[in-house]
Amino acid sequence: MKIAYVFIPFAYNGPCISESGPKVMHYELEKYYDSKDMFQYELKLNETPIQYLNRIYKNVVYLNSFYDRVIIFGGNHLSLLPIYQIAEDLCYNSITFDAHRDYLKNNGKITHASFLRYVRRGNSKKYILGFRDYINDVDKYKYFSKEISANYLKTKNLDVKIPNEIKFIDIDVDFFDPAIFPYTNCKKDNGFSVNEMFEILKIVSLKDIKILSFSEYVNILDNNKNGIKIMIEILQNILTIQ
């Protein structure tokens, strides 16, 4: 299986500390995988943020056609806007593990908490699992086809019905409980363990995943590299499934 690794150190309109996460993961993954299949995209001096995100879109579309699977490490969640757009354009059904539903109206300002409003929606099925936020926007906008809260998952002992084939999995690390993964700027209580996430993923044929992404990891909060170990463990568990 040919696998590409993409690193997007970008945190527009948010705390800049999440920009370093993808760079650290790039350094760490070079210890395990071939660096020729690794691609780090940084904002150029003469680029606007929109031009930068469009460049990522074009590059990842190409990588997705050339490689069997694309693994992505983003800065804050906004850095994955072009990845969500690719999934929509290719009609990839998706699962988002996240403590927050990132489509807040936010007074028209694009941030990691509102970026999903800026994805052109297609016909894919989109599921968010494990959210613990509260949204009360006047326009009642929703991005996801189905929203499954943390309380619901825990009440149902993680039993969830998602019938559609999944091609894109996005893991915002604040999905995990802060007691397990405190290495993020967006911690929220009542989260999940890695084992619980994989219990939920039993409903998914992981060998069919085309894009897997991580975001919101902050390495300066991770002195012992435990967060890195957890993400590599997740990655290796998914990659070993054929």
N, C-alpha and C positions, 0 to 999 in steps of 0.2 A: 504494500500500500504506500503510495506517494503522499507525503504530508508536508504542507507548508505551514510555517509559523510566522505570524504577523504581529508586530508590536507597534502600538499607536500611542505615543506619549503626549497626550493632549488633554487639557482640562479647561477649556474655554468657559468663561463666566462661572468659575467655581474655584475651590481651593486648589492652588497649584501643586500641593504636595502629592496629589495622585498622579502627576505627570511622570514621576520617577519610577512608579511601579512597573510599567512595561519594560523600561530599560534594565531594571534589576532582573526581571524574569528572562529577558534576552540573555544576559550574562549567565544566569544559572542554567538555562536550558542548553546552552552550548556545551555543558558538561555531559549531557545525555544524548543529544541529537546532532545531526549533521548541520553545520552552520551554513552550508550552501543553500539550504532550504529555509533560511530565516531572512525575514525582510522587515526592517525597521523604518517607518516613515515618520520623519520629523517635519515640522512646519519650517518652510524655507523663508529666508529673509524677505524675499520679494513676493510672498504669497499672502493672500487674504485667507482667513479661516474657511470661507466657502470654497475657495480654490483648492485648499488643502484637502478638505473632505471629499471634494469631487475627484481629486487625484487618487485618494485612497479607494474610492468607489471603483474607478477604472482598473486600478491595479489588482484589487481583490477579485473583481469579476474575471480577470484573466487567470489569476491563480486558481480560482474555483473551477475553471474549465480545464486547467492543466493538471492539477493535483486531485487526488481522490478525496482529500479532506483538508480543510483549512482551520488551524487553531489560532485564535486571536486573543491578545492581551491588550486591553484598552486602558486609558487613564481613567477619567471619570466617565460616567455612563454616556454622556454626550458624544464621546469619541467613537461610539459604535453606531452613530446615526447612519453612516453609509452602509454598514453591515446589515442593519435592519432594512434599509432600502433595497439592498441586493436580495435579501430573503423575500421581500414583497414582490420584486420584479420577476423573480424566478419561481414564485408561488411555492415557497418552502413553508410548510406548516412549522410552527415554532413553539417552544416552551421557554418562558422567562422565569428564572428563580430570582426573586427580588423582594426586599422588604417594603419597597415603594412602587407605586404605579406612576411612572415618570411621564405623565401627560398633564401636569398642572397648567392652568391657564397662565399664571405667573405674569400678568399684565403685558403679555405679548413678548416677553423676554425669553430667548432661548437659553436654557441651562440644562444641566444634567437631570433636573427635576421636571422639565417640560418638553424635552426633545422629541418625544414620540408624536407630538402634535405636528411635527414637521416632516414626518415620513408619509410619502404618498401611498395611501392604502390600496392594496390589490385584493385578490380573492383568496389569499392564504388564511388558514385558521391559526389564531394566535392565542396562547394561553399564558396567563401569569399565575404562578403558584407561590403561596407563602407570604403575601403582602400583609403588612400591619399598619398601614397608614390610614388617613382619613381625608377624603377629597370632597369638597362642597362647592365646586365651580358652578356658576349660574347656568352655563350652557350645557351642563350634563354630558360633556364630551367623554367618550370612551374609546380607547384604542384597541383593547383586546376583545377577542370573540367570547372568551370566558374568563372570569376572574375568580380565583379560588383563594380565599384568605387563609392565614395561618390558623386562626381559630377553627375554621371548617376542617382543615387537614388534620388537626389534632383531635377534634371531636370524632372524625371518621377513621381514626387510626391510620392516617396517611393513604387511605383507600380513595382513589380518584379515577374517574372515567374520562379518558381522552382517546377517542376512537381513531383519530386521524394519524396517518403516517407523519412522523416528525423528522425534519431535515436540519433544523437549526435549534441549538440549545444555547441560551445565554445565561451565565451565572454572574449576577452582581453579588459580590461576596458579603454584602450586608444581609443576604438571605440567611446566613448562618447566625446562630446565637452568639452574642458578644463574649460569652464565657468560653466559646470554642474558637471563634475567629474575631478578635478585637482589632484586627489590623486594617481598619477602614475608618474613614472620617464620618461615616453615616451609620453608625451602630444603632441597632434598634432591638429591644428586648423581645423575648418570646419567639426566638428564631429556632433554627434546626441544626442538627448535626450532619456530618458528611454521610454517615450511615443512613440517616433518615432520607436524605436526598436520593441516595441510590435505591432505597426501598421504593420511593415514589417512581423512580425511573425504570422499575421493572415492567411498567406498562409500555415502555418504548423499546423499539428495536435499535439499540445503540450502534449496531454495525452499519445502519443506514444514515447515520448523521453525516452531513456534509460540512457544516460549520459549527464549531464550538467556541464560545467566547467567554472571557472573564473580564471583569472591570471593578474599579473602585478599591483596588488593593493599594495600601499606603505602606511602603517599606520602612519608613522611619519609625513606625510604630511596632516594627517586627524585629527587635534586636536579636532574638535567638533564631530567626529564620523559620519559625514554626509555620507562619502563613505560607511561605514558599513551599515547605514540605507538604502542606495540605493540598495546595493547588497542583503540585507535581503528582501527588498520590491520585487525585481525581483524574488528572490527565492520563496517567499510566493505566488506571483501571478501565477507562473508556477505550484507550488505544489497543488494549489487549483483547478486546471483544471483536471477534471476526465474524 
